């Protein structure tokens, strides 16, 4: 089965599961075997889905400043968790393809497989929520028409990105391309690298 087929299935299941409660504090119940690629894909999208809704909440113009700060810090942590998980998924691919012999002239891609999958996860969320906009009963037809046009573009993006991811993985598997995992090395979360944090010591 193609990786993107597995990914989109896991993403759709995660989004459906989350919206049973539609609660950023809902407990995750990952249905896939632990440490399987499906497990990581589901977890990746669950993090994205919760963060999607946290980003909505924090934009409420009436939100209390203390609550907004709490949510901002939660979003910061979510971003770090997301980055860590992308790197873990890339490590999965590195291990999977570590015995591949590189072709002469093999090239590296501008982004790793997992970062492309990260974009596919966000696209799944955009599609889900744009679809909801086309079904609203409290808006006029003009709003729905605009959202249908946007939905069609998102669906085309999903098709194109899926094709590109599958081609990238095929090229890595055949040795035409190779990959590396570069740790993001985010400085603002590190008390030894963020001057605001280490200046407080």
Buried (B, 14 or more C-beta within 10 A) or exposed (E): EEBBEBBBBBBBBBBEBBBEEEEBEBEEEBEBEEEBBBBBBBBBBBBBBBBBBBEEBBEEEEEEEEEBEEBEEBBEEBBBBBBBBBBBBBEBBBEBBEEBEEEEEBEEBEBBBBBBBBBBBBBBBBBBBBBEBBEEEEEEEEEBEEBBEBBEEBBEBBEEBBEBBBEBBEBBEBBBBBBEBEEEEBEEBEEEEBEEBEEEE
